[in-house]
Amino acid sequence: MNATNSNHRGLVIAAAVATAVFLIDCNVEQNTAVSVLYIVAVWIAYATHRRNDVLIAAVVCSLLTPLGWYLSPGDGDWTEAIWNRILSLLAIWITAGLCSRALSLDAQRNTSNLLGEHLQQELKSEHSRFTEVQERCQLTIDAALDAVIMFNDRSQITEWNKQAEHTFGWTRQEALGQSLAELIIPERFRAEHLRRLQHFDQTGTATIKNQRVEMSGIRRNGEEFPIELSMIVLRCTDGNQYSAFIRDITDHKATLEELQKRDQQITTLLNSTAEGIYGIDLQGRCTFANTTCARLLGYETPEELFGANMHQLIHHTRTDGTPYPQSDCRIYKAFRNSESVHVDDEHFWRKDGSSFSVEYWSYPVHVEGTLGGSVVTFVDTSDRKRREHLQTKMYEELEDRVALHDQELVAMRDRLDLALEGANVGLWDWDAVTNEVYFSKTAKTQLGYDPEMPWTNFRDWEARLHPDDHDEALQCVKKYFAERGDVYQSTFRLRCENGTYRWILSQGHGEFDESGNPIRLIGVHIDIHEQIENEKILEWLNGELSRTVDALHSSNIDLQQFAYVASHDLQTPLRAIANFAQFLQDDYAGKFDATADDYLQRIVQGAHRMQQLIRDLLGYSRVESRAAPFQPTSLNDAFDDALEMLSSSIAETGARVTRDDLPTIQADKSQMAQLLTNLIGNAVKYHGDEPPEVHVWAETSDEFHTLFVQDNGIGISPQHHERVFEIFRRLHTQTAYPGTGIGLAVCRRIVNRHGGEISVKSQEAKGSTFVFTIPVNHSPIDQFDAESPDAISIGHDNAMGDT
């Protein structure tokens, strides 16, 4: 602004000077050289430092010079005046030229100064930009997600960014100057790394330059991990410089493995489905297919379908044999109209040329927001179509049957009415909302009322209840409604026409609404009056029968007492006979003839056998009469007691008797010992050519202990398995196997007393297995207990068991 004002002032002054000179020139003589003073105005215009102003001033002064001469007074020598004017003009333009030259030189000097200053500013700016770019590069390298490592051709590290510190664990100060190979490359790869550097320096070619390579790196702590490496080469005057961009791909590898695993799972899942699945692009070409798709279409592998036009391959013909244009194919609607399609009335064609009915779904597939094709899922509906055809046929047959059944139902209803009437069963239907009741004719006639009698309300039934049954009958109805049971049942008496009462059994079924309120109750009235009367008679008869049973029980006690006394008292005279017969044999054997000796022998044997028979019979009768109460009994102890009683027989036969661990049960301890003694004794007695082998074990369930006694003896024919438990039943002669035939009968009686069962599994010459059960929780059966001070113990010395 100041420079502009100064220029304006210079021009004004120059103009003022020029005007003053002009005015003076106009008032002096023509030959006076006043016009030369115009150079002052030109010089003043020079002060503006603008050439244009100087030239303008010179032009104006040049114009005013002749004009002033013309206007000046006087008639002097015009020649002198003209030369004065010419000299004035020369002076004006010389002055203007000098001023213009001076201004040009000043302009050149100013321009040079300005250019120098501009160049200096540019240099400073470029230096600042270089510094800024260098800083940005350093910041970019430090902020890079990859580890950026620079090294020279001797593998010495020259740059190490922040991510490299994080990835490998070495700080920048620690890494700079170190050997890259020894710092981050596993030992097995170092020689190869150095060889490649040397090869590049010699040939100028690198195998991994500008490529991403997966390899292994090593951290500061010695941990080896997978990395991805890319490298560029910078050729410098002092040798090659290498920039390595390294990324830790541990997570990437794990993610890739997980993706591969998921991809495998998806592939397995797709191949495990019962539906065929394939995908097509916008041109209808197959992009993928599962195993089921290939199998249903008759191909060995899905790869045979890849790239094929699926419509031309499997969908080219309609069900009627006419061509199926691809433009009409409904599968393509999925990506043509971007909508899902479901079809269940078409056919696909197999590789062998056969076809099958299918139901398929086609869904559009979008890839990154762009329609890329469709995925088709289909199932073979041949079996379903056949089933539907059969179902339709069956439905038609069912309709025919239903029609026939309706006819039969009408006939059955008529027969039911006749049956109800013939059986004297009354039908009733109670509307619980309106309290109206329908009673059939039989419901009225069974009480002697007129079948046409107007009996239509619940009060008609309630009023005829017996006073003693009234409250209970109503309470039974209320209870059924409250509990919403399956069947309503009640017994009561109803008043007949003649004033008497008859017993009625009422049964029915109710219907309830969603809230549980009763809607309807329908059922029958059954006349059970005679049945009630018969039950009364039967109750009297049962009383009489009970008294008779008590009498029989008393008689049974007397019989058992008699058997006990008889068997006990018979022993005294029989013992005398046996003793004296033995005396005769001892004293007179050989003194008579052979016949007498034989008779004596027979008498002695018969007496001893009779004694054994009486003792066994007495033991059999005392299973209940002298039984002990049940208590916890170890069968292991009972087994040991049995072996002790059978020790002589076992030693004599060389028998081997073993057992597994046996349970503790609630039982009569002495009878358990007797039971095992009889069974094991039989096994030892009835052996074959081989020494006896007997094994005892047990199995326990929630209800029973089951015991097994197995031997390798002569066995029992299946036809005698039940007979062997009968008293006095023998399958062998006295000479072959002595005994009384009571032992197994005693076993059965003991087992029965304990609430179990006994049986035998056996075949001749193949051994036997006796099986008996004892309940886990039970009580002994009450039996007669004859008290006798002379009663002998059940557990006598010899085993009574025999078959």
VEXKE-671147 format. One record per residue: residue in one letter; x, z, y of N, C-alpha, C in turn. Coordinates in steps of 0.05 Angstrom, whole numbers, plus 5000, padded with zeros to 4 digits. Layout:
AXZYXZYXZY...
! end
This chain:
M501750004976500050005000501750005025N503950165026505750175049507249915053A508049785031509449525033507549315045T505149315037503149125047502749165077N502449415086502049465115504449385131S506849425120509349345134509449045138N508648895117508548605119506648515140H504348645140502348565161503348615189R504648845192505748915219507948705227G509548625208511648425214510448155223L508348075209507047825217505747845244V504548075250503248115277505348095299I507548235294509748235314510847955318A511247805296512247535298510347365313A507747395307505747235322505647305351A505947565357505947655385508347535400V510747535387513147425399512847125404A511746995383511346705386509446635408T507246805411505346755432506646805459A508247015461509547075487511446845495V512946745475514846525481513246275489F510946235476509246005482508246025511L507346255518506246295545508446255566I510746365560512946325579513746035581D513745895557514545615557512545445573C510045525573507945375587508145415617N509645615626509645675654512445615667V514245515654516845445665517145145665E519345065676519944775677520344665650Q519644405647519744275621522644265610N524544245627527244225617528544495612T527044705616528144975610528045015580A530245115569530445155539529245425530V526745475539525445725531524645715501S524045485490522945455462524945555441V527545565450529545665430528945955422L527446095439526746375432524846405408Y523746175399522046195375523546295351I526246275351527746365328527446665324V526746805347526247095345523747155327A521646985332519247025316519846965286V521446755282522146695254523746915241W525647035257527247255247525547495241I523647545260521747775254520247725229A519347475223517847415198519647455174Y522347425178524147475156523947765147A523247945166523148235160520948295139T519148105135517048155115518048115086H520547985085521847935059520147745042R518647575054517047385039517647105051R518446925034519246655043516846515055N514546555044512146415054511646495083D512046755089511546845117513646705136V516146675127518246555143517546265148L516646125127515945835130513545805148I511545985145509145965162510046005191A511646205195512646245223514146005234A515845885217517345655226515545415233V513445375216511645155221510045205247V509045455251507545515275509245475300C511645575298513545555321514245255327S514445105305515044815308512744675322L510244755316507944635329507744725358L508444975364508245085391510444965409T512644885398514844775415514044525429P513044315417512244075432509744125450L508044315439505644375454506344505481G508244685480509144825504510444625523W512144445513513344235530511244075544Y509044015529506943845540505543995562L505144255558503544415577505344525600S507944515598509644635618509544455643P509844575666509744415691512444285697G512444105717514843985727515143695717D516743545734517143265727520143215723G521443395711524343375707525043155688D527643155683528642955665527543005638W525742835628524442875603526342845580T528542685585530442655563531742915556E532543065576533743325571531743515558A529243485568527243665556526743605527I526843345520526443275492528743385475W531243355485533443465470533343765468N532343895488531944185485529944255464R527844095463525744145442526844095414I528443865413529643805387531544015378L533144115397535044325390533444585382S531244625397529644865390528444845362L527544595356526444555328528644595307L531144485314533344525295534044815292A534044955315534645245313532545395297I529945315302527845445287528145405257W528745155249528845095220531445185207I533645185225536045295214535645595209T534545725229533946015225532146055201A530045895199528245915175529745875149G531545665149533045615125534845845117L536245945138538046175132536446415121C534146465135532546695126531446645097S530646395092529546335065531746365044R534346265052536546295033537146585027A537046745049537647035046535447165028L533047075033530847185016531147104987S532046854982532446764954534646934940L536846974956539047134944538047424938D536547534958535447804953533647804928A531947594926530147584903531647564877Q533947404877535547384852536747654845R537847784867539048054861536848244851N534548244863532348424853531548354825T531448084820530648004793532648104772S535248074779537348164760537148464756N536648604778536348904775533948964758L531748834763529348884748529748814718L531048584713531548504685533248704671G535348814685537049014672535549264666E533949344686532349584681530349534658H529249294657527349224636528649224608L531049104608532549104582533249384573Q534049544592534649824585532249974574Q529949924588527450054578526749954550E527149684546526549574519528349694498L530949734505532749854485531950134478K531150284500530250554494527750554477S525850364484523350354468523950284439E525750084435526350004407527750234392H529450374406530750604393528650814385S526750864404524651054398522950964374R522250694375520650594353522250604327F524850544327526450564303526450854292T526851034312526851324303524151394292E522051304305519351364295518851244268V519750984265519350854239520950994217Q523351084225525051234205523651494197E522551624217521251884211518751824194R517251614202514851554186515651484157C517751324154518651254127519351514112Q520751694125521451944112518952104105L517052114124514552264119512952124096T512951854097511551714076512751764049I515451764048516851814022516252094013D516352294032515852574025512952614017A511052464029508252494023507352323999A509052163989508351983967507552153942L505552063927504752193903506752153880D508351943883510451893863513052023872A514652093852517352183859519051943866V520151943891521751723901524651813901I526251673885529051743882530751493887M532651513906534451303912537251373901F538651173889541251223878542850963881N545550993880547250763883548050653856D549850453857550550323831552250503814R553050733823554550923806552651143796S550051103800547951283791547951543805Q549151553830549151793846546651793864I545252023865542752043880543352053909T541951883925542251873954539751963969E537451973955534952063968533252193946W531852403954530352563935527952683950N525452583945523252673962521952923951K519853013966518553263959517253253931Q515953023924514753003898516753003876A519252903881521352923861522053213857E522153373878522753663875520553783857H518053723863515853833847515853743818T516553483814516453373787518653473770F521153483780523453543764524553823768G523753963790524554243794527154273809W528554063816530954083832530354033861T531554193879531154163908532753913917R532153813941533453583952536453633955Q537153873965539953943969541453943942E540154043921541354063895541653793882A539753613888539753353874541653153887L541853153914543452953928546352953918G547352723911550152693902550452733872Q548352833858548452873829548052603815S548852603789548452363773545552363763L544252133769541452113761541152133731A542952013716542852013687542952293676E544852453686545152723676543052913686L541752853708539853033720537053013708I536052763704533152743697532752563672I534852433661534452263638535352403613P533652413592534452543567537052423556E538552583542541252513534541252263517R539252213501539251983483538751723498F537951733524537451493539539551443561R541451633564543351613587545251373584A546251333560548151113556546750843562E544350813553542850563558542350523588H541750743603541350723631543850623646L546150743639548650663652549350373645R548750303620549450023611547749823627R545249883632543549703647544549683676L545349903689546449883716548849703717Q550649743698553049573697552349283693H550449233675549648963670548448823695F546848983710545748863735547848803755D549848983758551948943777553548693770Q553848643744555448413736553848143736T551348163729549747913726547647873748G546848093760544748073781541948063769T541648103743538948103730538448373718A535848453720535048723710532548683693T532448833671530148803653527648963662I528049163679525749333687525249313717K526549133731526149113760523349013765N521949133785519249063793517249083770Q517749253751515849293729515449593725R513049663713512549943707513149983678V514850183673515850233646515250533639E514250583615513850853606516250943591M517251183597519551293584519351603586S521451743580521452033581523352133603G522552353615524252483635524752773626I526452913640527153183633527053353658R525753583657525553763680528053943681R528054103701530354293705530454493683N528054573672528054773651528554653623G529254393622529754263597527354133583E524954173595522554063583522553763586E521953623564521753333565518853253567F518253053584515552973589515452673595P513052553591512852263594512652193624I513951973632513951873659513451573659E512451483683512151193687514051123710L515750923706517950853724517750563734S517950533760518350263771520650273790M522150043792524750053807525049793823I526149833847526849603864529749623871V530949393877533849383883534249293912L535849443928536549373955539449293956R539949043963542748953964543949023992C546049183992547349274016550249184016T551549204040554349114043556149284027D555449544023557249724009556449753980G554649573969553849593941550849603939N549849573914547049583909545849863912Q543549883923542050133924539450093908Y538750293893536350283876534350483885S531850403886529650593892527850613867A527650853857526050893833523451053840F521250943832518651083837517651183810I517551453808517051583782514551753784R512851723764510351873763510152023737D509452283739508952453715506252373703I506352263679503852163667502952343644T503752593645502952783624499952793622D498652853646495752873647494552593641H495852383651494752123646494752053616K496952133602497052083573494952243559A494652503568492552673555489752553560T489352463585486752343591486352093575L488451933573488251683558487651733529E488951943518488452013490485552103486E484652263506481852363505479952133507L480551933525478851703528478851533502Q481251513490481351363465479851503443K480051773444478451933424475551893428R474651903454471851873460470951583453D472651393459472051113452471651083422Q473451223407473251213378470651353369Q469951573382467451713374465051533380I465151403404462851233411462651003391T465050883384465050663365463950763338T464851003329463851113304460851163305L459951273328457151323332455551063330L456450863345455050603344454950483317N457150513302457250403275455750573255S455050813262453550993244450550983247T449650843268446750823273445450643253A442850683248441350513230440450263245E440650253271439850023287442149833291G441649573292443649373300443749363330I446149363341446549363370448649143377Y447948973396449948783406449448743436G451548643450451348593478451848303484I450548193505450947913513451447903543D453047703551453547663579451347483591L451647403616449547243629449246963617Q451146873601450946613587449846653559G449246893551448146943524450246973503R452846993510454947023491455347313483C455947363457456247633447458847753458T458547993469460848133480461748363462F459848473447460548683427458248703407A458848823384456848863363457749093345N455849243334456549453316456449363287T457349533269457549463241454749403229T452749563237450049533227448949263235C449549173259448648903269449748693250A452448703245453648503228452448503200R452048743189450948763162448048653161L446348723180443648633179443548323182L445448213197445447923201447047773179G448147913160449547783138452447723143Y453647843163456547793169458148023159E460647963152462448173141463448363162T464148253186465248413207463948343233P463748523253462548463279464148253294E466848233288468448043303467547753299E466147693277465247423273463147343293L461847543306459747483326460847453354F463247553360464247563387464447283398G463447243422463646993436461546783429A459946843408457946653399455446683416N453946463419451446473433449346583414M448446823419446846973400444146843396H443046713416440446583413440646353394Q442746193397443045963380443946043352L445046293350446046383324443946513307I442246683320440346853304437446833313H436946683335434246693347433246413354H434146223339433745943346431045833338T429745963320427245853309425046073309R422545983314420346173314419446233285T417646423283416646503256415146273243D414046093259412545863246414345633240G416945653245418845433239419445253262T418045283285418545103308420945203323P422345023337424745103353423945303375Y425845483380425345693400427345643423P426445523445428245463468429345723479Q431845713487433145943499431846033525S430645833539429345893565426846063560D425646053536423246213530423946473517C426446523511427246763496426647013513R425247193501424447443516426847633519I428847603503431247773506432547743533Y432547493543433947433568432447533592K429947613588428447733611429847983622A431348113605432648363613434448313637F435948093637437648043661436647823679R434647673669433447483688431647623708N430047813697428147963715429048243720S431448313709432448593711430448793703E429348753678427348943668427748963637S427049193626427349233598425049083583V425749003558423848843542423648973514H421148983504420649093477418948893462V419848803439418448603423418548693394D416248663380416248743351414848543333D414748283343413348083326414947833323E417647853322419347613320421247643296H422747433291424647423269427447363279F429447473265432247393268433047243243W435147073246436146913224438847013215R439247043189441747133178443746893175K446146973168448246773164447546573142D446246673121445546503098443146333102G441946343126439546183132436946313128S436946553116434446703112433646853138S431146923140430247063164428947323156F428647503175427347763171425947843197S423747993194422248083217423748313231V423748313257425248513273423448623295E424248863303423248983328425749033345Y425748923370428148953386427449043414W429549153427429449243455431749113469S431249003493433348883509433349023536Y435749133544435949283569438149153586P437549123612439649013630441949203633V444349083636446849233640448049163667H448549363683449849323709452649433708V454549273719457349353720458049363750E458649613759459249653787457149543806G454649583798452449493815451649203811T453149053795452548773791451548733763L449348573760448248513734450248363717G450848463693452948333677451848233651G449348283644448348193618446248383608S446048413582444048593570445148693544V444048923535444749033509442149033492V442348943467440048903450440349083426T438149233421438049403397435749303380F436249273354434149173337434249313310V431949313296431649433269430149233252D430849233226429549063207426849193200T424749053206422049173202420649043177S422248913160421048783136419548993119D420949213113419649423097417249543112R417549583138415349693153412949513153K413449243156411249053156409849053129R411449073108410149083082408549333079R409549563089408049813088405549793105E405749673128403449643145401249473132H402249263118400349093103398949253081L400649413067399449583046397549793058Q398349903081396650103094393949983103T394149733113391649593121389849553097K391149473075389549423051388449693040M390149903041389150163032386950263051Y387250213077385150303096382550163090E382649903084380149773077379049883051E380749943031379750063007378650343012L380050483031379050753038376350743051E375950543068373350523081371150473060D371850303040369950263019369450513003R371550662999371250922984369651123001V370151123027368651313045365751243044A365150983045362250903044361050993018L362550952996361551042970361451342969H363451472982363451762982361051872998D360351733020358051823035355551813018Q355351603003353051592985353051812965E355451862954355752082934355152352948L355952372974355652622988352652682992V351152482998348252523001347152612975A348052482953346952572927347852852920M350452912928351453182923349953392939R349153322964347653512980344953572968D343753352957341153402944341553572920R343753512905344253682881344953972889L346354002912347054272921344554432928D342654292941340154432948338754522922L338754342902337554412877339054642863A341854622865343454822852343055102865L343055102893342655352907339955472900E338055292898335355392891335255492863G336655342845336655422817338355682813A340555712828342255942825341256182842N339056142856337956352873339956442894V341356242907343256302928342056202954G341856382974340756312999342856233019L342256033036344055933056343156013084W345056103100344356173128346456073147D345656013172347355903193346656033219W348456203229347856373253349356263277D347956193298349056123324349556383339A352156453341352856713354352356713384V351956483396351556463425348556513431T346856373417343956403422342656613404N344056713384343056913365340856793347E340656533346338756403328340056363301V338456393280339456373252337556183236Y338956003221337455843202337755973175F335356023162335256133134334055923116S335455863094334255673075331855793061K330455623047328055723033328855923012T331155872998331956062977332556332988A333656343013334356603025331856773029K329556633032327056783035325656843009T325756642991324256682965325656882947Q328456912950329757102933328957392940L327757432963326657692971323657702968G322457482958319557482953317957392977Y319157282998317657193022316856903019D314956823035313956553036316256373047P316956153034319155983043318655863071E316155843079315555733106315355953127M316056193120315756413139317656363162P316756403188318456363211320556583214W322856533202324956743201327456603214T327756623241329756453256331456613275N331356883274332957033293334557243279F336857323291338657523279337157783274R335157843292333658093289331858093264D331057853255329457833230331057933206W333657883207335457983185336058273189E336758353214337458623219335258823213A332758743218330458923214329958973185R330958813167330458843138332758983123L334859073138336959213125336059493117H337159583095336559863085337660053106P336160263112337160463133339960563127D340560603101343260713094345460503097D344760243097346760033099346759903127H344959983145344659843171347259853187D348260093193350560113210353059983198E353460033172355859913159355759613159A353359493155353159203155353759083182L352659203204353159103231356159143238Q357259373229360059423235361859213221C361159123198362658923183362658663198V360458593211360258343226362058363251K361858593265363558633289366558633282K367258753260370058763252371058483246Y369458313233370258033227370657883253F368857913272369157773297371657873313A372158133311374458243326377158153314E377258143287379758073273379957773268R377757633271377657343266378957273239G377957403218379057363191378257093180D379257043156378756783143375956783131V375156993118372557003103371057263111Y368557223118366757453122365457523096Q365457783089364257873064363058153069S360558183060359258443063357158473041T356758723033354758783012352758993023F350158933020348159113032345559063017R343559213024340859193012338959093033L337258893025335058783042332358853030R330458893049327758963040326258713031C324958743008323358522997320558523008E318958323001316158303010314558532999N315158622975313658842963314559122971G316559132989317559392999319959502985T320659382962323059472948325559352962Y327959432953330459332964332159202941R333558992949335258862929338058842942W340058862924342858842933343558542938I344758492962345458222970348458212977L349858012966352657962974352657732994S353557793018353657583040356557503044Q357057243042359657123047359456893066G361456863084361356643103363956593117H363956403135366356323150365456273179G367056373198366356353226367956143241E366856053264368255873282368556013309F370855983322371456113348372355913368D371955973394372855793415375755853422E376855723442379655753450380256043458S378356183469378756463478378356663456G377656563432377256753409374456863407N372656763423369856853422368356713399P366656853384365256733362363156533371I363056303357361156093364359056073342R359956093317358156033295359156183270L357256263253357956393228355956283207I357056163186355456033166356256153139G354256193121354956303096352556313077V352756473056350656483035349856773030H347456803019346457053009346257032978I347657202964347657192935346357452925D344357412908342857642897344557762875I345758002880347458142860346058402851H343458412853342058652846342558732817E342158522799342558582770345558652765Q347358522779350258582775350858872783I349658962806350059242814348959432793E346559362783345359542763347059542737N348159302731349859282707352459442711E353459442736355859592741355459892738K353059982745352360262741352360332712I351160142696351160192667353960182656L355659992667358359962657359960212665E359460322688360860562696360260792677W357660812668356961022648358460972622L358560712614359860642589362860702591N364060652614366860712618367461012615G365561172625365861462622365761542593E363861422579363761482550366361392536L367361152545369861042532372161232539S372261332563374461512570374461762552R372061862548371862102530372762032502T372061792493372861702466375861682465V377161572486380061542487381461812486D380262002501381462272500381362382472A379062322458378862422431380962282413L381362022417383361872401386161982407H386662042433389262142440389762412426S387762582425387962832411388462792382S387062592371387362532342390162432337N391262262356393962152353396062372353I395562572371397362802372397362942345D394962982334394863112308396262952286L395962682287397262512267400362532270Q401262532295404162552299405262822289Q403663022295404463292286404563302255F402563162244402463152215404863002203A405562782216407762622206410362782209Y410662932231413063092235413163312213V410963452210410963672191411463562163A410063332156410263232130413163142124S414363002143417062912138419063142138H418463352154420263582155419963742130D417463802121417063972098417763842072L417663572072418363432047421363452040Q422963522060425863522056426663752037T425263982038426064212022425864151992P423464071982423364021953425063781946L425263571964426863341957429763411956R430663601974433363691973433963831946A431963991936432364131910432563921888I430763711889430863511868433563371868A434463301892436963151894439363331885N439263581892441463761884441563791854F439163851842439163891813439763641798A438863411808439563161795442563111797Q443863201819446763161822448163351802F446963601799448163791780448063671752L445763551744445563441717447663221713Q447963061733449862831731452662931729D453263151745455963251745456663391718D454563541707455063701683454763541657Y452963351657452263221631452862921630A454262831650454962541649456762491626G456162291609457762221586457062371561K455262571563454562731539452162611526F450762441540448462301528449162011524D447261861516447861571513447861441541A448561181541448761031566446161011581T443861011566441261001579440761251595A441461491584441061741598442861751623D445361651620447061651644445861471666D444761241658443561061678441161191691Y439561331675437261461687438061681707L440161831700441062041719442161911745Q443561691741444661551765442361461783R440261341770438061251786436561481800I436361711787434961941799436562031823V439262061820440862151843440661961867Q440961701860440861501883438061491896G436061511879433361511891432861751908A433861991900433462231916434962211942H437462111941438962081966437661881985R436661661973435361451990432861562002M431361731987428961851997429662042020Q431862192017432662372039433362222064Q434762002061435461832084432961712097L431061632080428661512090427061712106I426861962096425362172110426662232137R429362262135430762322161430362102181D430461842172430061622191427161622201L425261672184422461682192422061902212L423362132207423062362226424262282253G426562142253427762052278425961862293Y424661682278422961482290420561622304S419461832290417161972302417962142326R420462212327421362392349422362242373V422261972374423061822398421361922421E418761972417417162082439416762382436S416662482412415862762409418062952418R420562872416422763042424424462912446A423162742463424662592483425362782506A427662722519428562872542427762722568P427562862590426962732616429162542624F428362342641430362152650432162272671Q434662192671436662292690438762072693P440462082714442561882717444361892692T444561662679446061652654448061422655S450561492650452661282650452661152623L452260892622452260742597455160722586N457160752603459860762594460261012576D459061242585459261482568457661452542A455261332544453661292520455061112501F456560902511458060732494460360882479D461661062494463861222482462661402460D460261522465459061702445458361532420A457361292423456761122400459261062384L461460992398463960932383464861172367E464561412379465461662365463761702340M461161652341459461682317459961472296L460961232305461461012287464360982280S466061182286468961152284469761092255S468461222235469261172208468560892199S466160792206465460522199467260322213I467960372238469660182252472460172240A473460412233476160422220476060282193E473960332178473760222151473659912151T472159792170471859502171473959362189G475559522203477459402222476159262245A473859372254472259242275473659272302R473159082320474159092348471659092366V471259332379468859372396469859402425T468959222442469759222471467259222489R467759282514465559282534466759202561D464959112578465459092607464559352620D464959372646464059612660460959612660L459759832650456859852648455760022670P453259972678452060122701451160402693T450560552713449260812710446260782716I444560872697441660812700440161082697Q437561072703435761292699434661272670A435461452653434761432624435061692610D434161702585434661922567437361882555K439262052562442062012554442461992524S441262172509441562182480440361932467Q438161832478436861592466438461342473M439861332496441561112503443961102483A445061342477447161352457446161262430Q443761352422442561272397442160972395L441160852418440560562420443160402415L445260472430447860332427449060382399T448660622388449660682362448360502341N445660472343444260302323445160012325L445259902350445959622354448759562346I450659732355453459692348453959732318G452559942307452759992278451859752261N449559632269448559392255450659172257A451859132281453858922285456258962266V457059222263459359282246458659252216K456159322209455259312181454959022172Y453458862187452758592178454858392188H457358422178459458232186459958042163G461357832170461957622150464757672139D466157452133468857472121470857572141E470457512167472357602187471757882196P473758032206473258302215471158292238P469458492241467358492262468558492290E467458342307468058342336465558382352V465358602367462958662382463758702411H462058572429462558602458459958672471V460058862490457758962504458258922534W456258802548456458772577453658782589A453458792616450958832629450758652654E448358582661447758442686445558582700T445758612727443758772742442458592763S439858602765438258462786436858672802D435058572820433558762837431658932820E430758832797428658962781429659082755F431658952742432459042715435459052712H436259242694438959232682438659092655T440158882651439958732625442558772610L442458882586444858932569444958742546F447358662539447858472517449758602497V449058582471450758672449451258432431Q453658322432454258072418456158122396D455757992372457558022349458057752337N459857752317460657512303459757522274G457557672269456657722242455257492228I453557572208452357372191449957232204G448957352226446857222241444157262228I442057182243439257212234437856942239S436356852220434856602222432756642244P432256432261430356452283427556542274Q426756482249424056552240423756852236H426057002235425957292231426557452256H426857312280427657452304425757662312E423157632308421257832316420758032293R421057942268420458122245422458342242V424958302251427058502247426458762261F424658752281424059002296421759152284E420559052262418359192249419459412232I418059632230418959862214418959792185F421059882171421459842142421859542135R422359372155422759082150425659042143R426258942119429058882111429258592102L431558472109431958192102433958162079H435158392070437158382049436558602028T437658572005437258771984438859021990Q437959241976439359491980442159471970T442659311949445359291938447159151958A446158931971447858781990448558942015Y446459052027446759202052444959442051P445859692044444159922041442959992068G440560112068439160202092436260242087T434860332108431960392106430260202121G431360032139429759842154428259972178I429260202187427960342210429560322235G432160262234433960272257433060112280L432459842276431659672299428859742309A427159862291424559952300424960182320V426860362314427560582332428560472359C430260262357431360132382429060032399R427159882387424959782403423260012415R422860222400421260452410422660582433I425360612432426860732454426660552479V427060292475426960102498424160102510N422160102493419360102504418860362519R419860582510419460832524420760822552H422960672555424260652581423060422598G420860292588419560092604420859812602G422459772581423859512579422959362554E424459142548423858982525426558922511I426358872484428758802469428158552453S430158382449429958142434432658072423V432757862406435257772394435557472396K437957382401438657102401440657062379S439956902358441756882335441056642318Q443056552303442756352282444456442259E443656362235445156442211448056352212A449856532205452756482204453956432231K452556482253453656442280453456682298G453156912285453157162301450457212314S450157442327447757522340448357652367T446357622385446557762411443857902416F443958172416441558322421441458372452V439158322463438758352492436458542498F437058752514434858932522435058982552T432759042564432559092593431659372598I432659482620431759752629431059712659P428659782668427959752696429859922714V430359812738432059962757430660212766N428060192773426560432782424160462763H424160672748421860712730421761012722S419561082710419161352700418561342670P419161542655418661542626415661542621I414861412598412161412590411461682577D409261802587408562062576407762032547Q408962192530408462192502408262482492F407262502467406962762454409662882448D409963142454412463282449411763512430A412263472404411663672384413863882384E413164122390415164332391415464452363S417864422353418464532327421264642326P421564892319424265002319426064882298D424764752277426364642255426864342259A425964232282426263942286429263872287I429963652274432763572274433263392298S435763372306436563212329436362912322I435662762343435562472338438362362333G440362462347443062362344444362482319H443562402295444762512270447362362265D448562442243451362352239451562052232N449661962216449961682207448261492224A449161242227447661042242445260972227M442860992239440360932225439660632228G441060492246440260212251440960032228D439159882219439659662200437459462203T437859232192435959012196434259002171
! end
